[in-house]
Every structure is written in structure tokens, then in C-alpha cells.
Amino acid sequence: MLRYLPFLLVLALWIYAFIDCLNTPEEEVRGLPKVVWVIIILLFGEVLVGPVAWLVAGKQRGAGPSGGSTPSQWHRNQRTEWVAPDDNPEFLKSLKEENKKDEALLKEWEADLRRREEELRRKERGAEELRGKERGEDEQS
């Protein structure tokens, strides 16, 4: 198992550098265009030159655009106010709109059901009248 460890570490670094390069915004890439960095990482990944070059020289490191040198500091500065659904007027408005749509659809279905029931009653009456006429003709014969 230990003989595969160096190969797995090289592969992990290769994959990390490749994904990091793809996810890095173009304005944070240094030196070369992003496409060239991807090619360097892919071509020279087995000998670690590409991934190490990317990690050392390819990406700007340090404070982000909105301050904070670590992700946790950045998140502390970028705190958003969480609002419960009960207190969110936009969410409540969307619920009211959905309720109106559902009520309109239900009314359409009820009207369609009444229309179909009425058609069925007419067909049943017509069938009864037809049977009654047939009986009357049979009795006269």
C-alpha cells in the first residue's frame, strides 16, 4: 500500500491544482491566461511542475476584494441577515399568489366536473327514453 502513496499524492495534487485553476476567476490569475495554466497543469502534472507552478505563481493569494485574510474573516464581514419565512413579505406574497392560482384551477376543475356530470345525466336520460320507446313498440306489436 505504501508504494502507491507517492503516486496518489501526486494525483491528488494534480487534481487539486486543475480544479483550483478552473474555479479561479480570470482576474485572479497571474502571469499567463487561464487556458495556458490549465494546459501547463495537464501537461506537466505527472512531474509536479505544472501543479506546483500554478500554486506558487499562477494565482493571487491573500486578502480577497472585500477584506479578511482568511475565509472565516471574510464570512464575518459578509454576514447576511436571515429572515424567517413568516416574516418575509416576499415569501408571503408568493404564497398568496400561489393560493389564488390554486383556487382558480380548482374552480376550473369543479366547473369541468359539473359539465361532465350534466353530460352524463343527459346521456342517461336519452338512453332511458330510447329504452322506453323500444318497450312501447314491443308492447304494440
C-alpha positions, 0 to 999 in steps of 0.5 A: 500500500505504501508504494502507491502513496507517492503516486496518489499524492501526486494525483491528488495534487494534480487534481487539486491544482486543475480544479483550483485553476478552473474555479479561479476567476480570470482576474485572479490569475497571474502571469499567463491566461487561464487556458495556458495554466490549465494546459501547463497543469495537464501537461506537466502534472505527472512531474509536479511542475505544472501543479506546483507552478500554478500554486506558487505563481499562477494565482493571487493569494491573500486578502480577497476584494472585500477584506479578511485574510482568511475565509472565516474573516471574510464570512464575518464581514459578509454576514447576511441577515436571515429572515424567517419565512413568516416574516418575509413579505416576499415569501408571503406574497408568493404564497398568496399568489400561489393560493389564488392560482390554486383556487382558480384551477380548482374552480376550473376543475369543479366547473369541468366536473359539473359539465361532465356530470350534466353530460352524463345525466343527459346521456342517461336520460336519452338512453332511458327514453330510447329504452322506453320507446323500444318497450312501447313498440314491443308492447304494440306489436 
